């Protein structure tokens, strides 16, 4: 693979850079003074682009590389990649989901504690010698605070799990309600903000979620509310956020991302109710190495004609015909189903229908016997007894 040209869009993890150099013909795009001339000279040798949350593959770059086959993102977010252009050109796209979920959730949780308990400010208080002159101010309790989450995907769920351990009521907003989730759903971000103490942004950046945090949302959150953003900077209308913090219309903010990073509004530097981080949600040695391994694995899989490890979009699971019919049936109403394969029955409610295939995917479809039960409890019990009598399990 040493002859395959890979364009690295910007500086990233040193481990990733070394692994790319060991396996491919690596081009470091950020070191090139005249990018147009460079692309014209190497357009036929570059077959892959590696990007991240800061630089990826826009339409202009894609058009300049006629031999481009794959774009591998060293991040989960895909907002720096022109997905429509990739689809048009038949270019494959990958990212690094799952491996960074826990780190980002940990950081979000840390930001909540840091803002409410003023951890950074109290650290500066001690370092400056002020403790000798008096006690530090009282802060705000975290346990039991209402946490609202925008985007209940992998990271959002991981944040919710952590907050639940601190007896925090959880609510959420997403494009559609998730009936299988026990948390309270609000159909608008404004309603969510009005009913929580801490609002966490954990959704993907899309046209719809650009500036999803605007003045109306900030005002709904209120002077005692806290905003945590571990998503993307453009999720937040930054001038509105700055003015709300300066005017004390918002209680505080914990920000790992910014709209024009690495540029950060200078007005935030003097505020003691804000914690600022340099986009380090996944910034641990272990996670960055795992992300790099995914990038390398996807590139090697592509050029060896093997299935991609983390393709975008994900390939939909193909259900066996028996289970596809079962899923279709369940989608029409709250019936119940018993599944058996020489082992105890599994009772699955309609709201859990997506899990049916996961519970049984390793076994061939012909080995299943199913019975659909009506929702009436008496009829259900009658059919259950009849089933157990006739079937040896």
N, C-alpha and C positions, 0 to 999 in steps of 0.2 A: 504493500500500500504506500510505499515511500514516494511513489510518483504522483499520488493523488494530491492535488492542491487544496488546502484548507485555509480559508481566510478567517482570522481571528479579529473580530470587529473592534475590540478595545482591550485594555489590560484587565486580566481576570485573576483567577487563582493560579499561583505559580506551579502547583502540582499539575493542574490541567494543561497549562502551557507546555510543561516538560513532556507530559504524556503525548500531547499532540505532535510535538517535535520529534519524538521517538518513533512515531508510527506513520506520519504523513509529511508532506512537503508544506511546511507551515509558513504562512504570510501574516505578518503583524501589521494590520491596516493602520493603526494609530501612529506608527513610526514613519508612514509614507508622507512626504511633504506635498507631492502633487498627485492627489488621488485619482483624478481623471486620467492622467497619463499612465499611471500604474494599472488601472483597470483595463485600459485599452491594450496594454502590453501583455497582460496576464489573463485576459478574459477566457481564453480557451483552455487554460490549465487549472482554473479554480472550479472545483466540483462541489464544495461544501462551504458553508458559512457557520461560524460559531459566534453567537451573540449572547447578550444578557439583558438585565433590566435597564441598562443605560444605552446600549447600542445593539442593533439587530440587523434586519434586512428590510429596508423600505423598497418601494416600487422602483426607485431610480437605481439602486444597487442591483436588484434582481434583473432589471432590463439590461444592465451592463455586463451581466455574466451569463452568456447563452448556454454554457455547459453546467450551470448550477443544478444539482440534483437534490440537495438536502440542506435544510437550515436547522441547526441544533441549538436550542436555547439553554444557556447555563442559568436557568431560573424557571419558575412556574409560569410567571406572567408572560404573555405573548404580545403585549401592546407595542413592542418595538419591531414586530414582524408584520409585514403586509400579507395577511393570511389569504385575502382574496386574490392577490397577484400570484401567490404560491399555488393556489388551487388552479388558477387559470393556466399556469405554466407546467403543472404536474410536478411541482417541487414538494418533496416530503418535509414535514415539520415535526420536531420532537421537543419535549421540555423535560423538566426534572421534578415531577410531582412526588408526593408521599415522603421522600427522604428529608424534606425540610419542615414538615408539618409541626413536629414537636418543638423544634427550636423557635419557630416563629410564634407559636402559641405561648411558649415560655416567656419570650420577650414581651408579648402583649400583656401578659400577666404581670411581669416585672414593671412595665410602664404604669399599669394601674396602681400598684403599690407605691411606686416612686412618686407619682403625682399626689395621691391622697395623703401619704405619710411624709411627703416632702423630704425624701431620702437624700436627694442631691443637694438641696438647700441646707439641710442639717449637717451634711458632710462639710460643706463650705463654712458653716458656722463654727464647727470644731477646729478646722484647719486655720481659720483666721484668728483664733484665740479669743473669740467672743464669749465662749462658755464660761471663762473665768469672771466675766462681768455680769452674768445672769443666765437664767434658764431659757431654753428654746421655747418657741410658741407651741401651743397644742395643735395637733393636726386632726385629720378626719379618719374615722374608722372605715375599714374596707369590708369586713365581714358583714354579710347581709345586704349589701348594696345591690340595687337592681341593675343588672347588666343586659344591655341590648346589643345585639350583634347584627351587622349588615353583611349578609352572605354566610349561609350556614353550610359551607362545604367542609373539606377536610380540616382546614385550619380553624374555621369558625366553630366546628364541633369540638375540636381539641381545646379551644379557649373556654367553651361552655362547660366542658368536663372539669377543668381546673377551677372555674368560678363556682361551680356547684359544691365543690369540696369546702368552700368558704360560706356555704349557706346563702349563696346569692341567687335570687330568682332570675331566671333566664327568659328572655323574649328575643324575637328575631324578625328580620325582614329579608325576603328574597323575592325573586321574580314570580315564583309560585309558592303556595303553601305546601309544606311537606307533611301530609297527614300522619305519616308514621313517626314523626317527631313529637315528643311530649311537650316541648316548649310552646309558649304562647306566640302566636303569629300576628303581626300587624301588617295590614295591606299597604301602608305607606311609611316612608322613613320619618316623616313629621310625627305621625302617631307613635312610632317607636320611640323617637327622641323625647316626646312628651311624657312617656311612661317608663323612663329609666333614669338612673343616676350616672351611669357610665355607658357611653355609646362607642362601640368598637367597629371600625371599618375593616372588613376582612374579605371583601368581594373582589372579583376580577375587574380590571379597568376596561370598560367598553364605552361606546358612544353613549349608551344609556346611563352609565354610572359616572361619567365625567361630571365633576362638580355636584355629585349627589349630596354632598354636605354644603349647603348654601345658607344664606342668612335665615331663612324660615326654619330650617332644621336646627341651626345654632340657637335661635331664640326659643325654640320649643324645648331644647335641652336645658337652657336657663343658667342663671348665675351660680348655681350650685352644681351644675353638671360638668362632666369631664368627657372630653373627646380623645379617643385613642385611635391612631391611624398606623396600621402595619400593612396596609394594602399598597396603594400607589399614591404619589403626591397629588396628581390631578383629580383624585376623588374629592378633594377639598377645594373650595373657592378660597384661596389663601388670603387675599386681601380682606375678605369678610371675617375669616378666622382671626387674623391679626387685630382688626379693629374691635372685635368682640372681646378678645383677651385684654387688650389695652383698656377698654371701657368697662371691664368687669361684668360684661353681659354673659360671659361664659366663665365657669369656675376654674377650669384648667385644661391642659392638653398634654398628651404624651405622643410625640411624633417621631417615627422612624423614617418617614419619607416626606418629600417636599415636591412642590409643583415644578420647580425649575432646578432641582438638585444638580450639582452640589451647592447651588446658590440658595441661601436661606435668608428670609427677611430679617434685617438687622433689628427691627423693633422687638423681635422675640428674645434677643440676647439678654436684655435687662430684666426680663420677667421671671419672678420666682415661682410662678404657678405653671410653668412649662418645663417639660423634660425633652431635650432634643438629642436624637441619635443619628449617626451617619449611614442610614440604610443598612443595618447589620442584622436584620431579622434572622437570616440563615447563617450568620457569621460565626460558626464554630469550626474548628479544625475537622472534626468528624463529619459534619454535614457537608461542608464544602468538598471534602474528598469524595463522599458518596455521590454528590451531584456531578463532580468531574468524571467519576467512573460511569455514570449514566450517559453523559455526553459521549465519552469514548465508546461505550458499548453500543450506543445507537448508531454512531458513524460506522463502526466495524460491521455491525449487523447489516446496515444498508449496502455497503460495498461488497459484502460477502453474500448478498442476496438472501439474507435471513430475515425473519420477522423483527421489526423494530421493538425495542423494549418499552418505550413510552411514546407511542405515536400521537399526533394531534390531527384530527380528533381521535379519541379512543375508538378502537374497533368494537362495534356492538357485539355483545354475546349472542350466539346463535342457539336458541333453545331447541331441544328435540321437539318434533311435532306434537307429541303427547302433552308436553308441558306448555307449548305455545297455545294449544287449544285451552288448556286449563287456565292460563293467564288471561286469555281473552274472555273466558267465562267469568272469572272472578272480577274482571274490570266492570262488569255490568251490575254487580250488587254484592251485598255483604254475606254471601254464602260461605260455608266452611268446607274444608277439605281434609280428608285423612290420606296421608301418604304412607305406604308400607312396602318394605322390602326385606322380609324376614327379620324385622326389628320392630321395637315399639312404635306405635302410631305417633305421628307428628301432627298436631292440630295447628292450622295456620289460618289466621284471620285475613279478611280481604285486604286490610291495610298493610299486611306483611307479605303480600303476594310476590314482591320483588325478590324475597329471600328464598322462595321455593327452589329455584334453579341452583342457588348457591349451596343449599343443603344437600342437593342430590346430583350435582353435575358430574361426579366421577363415575356414575353408574349408567349403563346403557338404558335407553328408554323402554325397551321391551320388558325389563325386569320390574316395572312398576305396575301396581294396581291402584286405582283411585276410586273414590266414591265421593260424590258431591252431596252435601247434607243441607237441608233447608234450615233457615234461621230459627224456626220455631223450636224452643227447647225440648218440648215433649216429643215431637217428631224426631228431633236429633237424637235423643236418648234411645228411642225405639230402634232407629236405624243402626245406632252404634252397637246395641246388644245383638241385633241380627247379624251385623258384620262380624263381630267377635265370635259368634256361634258358628258361622259358616267358614271362617278363614282361620287356618292354622298359621300362626306367626312364629 
